């Protein structure tokens, strides 16, 4: 990935993160934009989100974000100075959940610390 594409992805991520609180949809709970991956021709961008809650809440939040993509694209068009604003699609990013699960497994397997050793 070129430096330009990294900058575009980061600009999109930052602007979308700032725009989320302005959305009034109650299905959008605690959502964090974790990454944006834009195609080289700027036609589409996959926006990866982390959602706090059950699988049902995750699905509702992703659906709500996909429904609000037009509003978010309009805001990006006003804020960013790029040739074309990509078509946004939102997807759940399980990375944070996976990291928590791995940490718990490692803690279970790790031997207990003995602070009273010699």
Secondary structure, 3 states (H helix, E strand, C coil): CCHHHHHHHHHHHHHHHHHHCCCCCCCCCCEEEEEEEECCCCCEEEEEEEECCCHHHHHHHHHHHHHCHHHHHHHHHHHCCCCCCCEEEEEECCHHHHHHHHHHHHHHHCCCCCCCCC
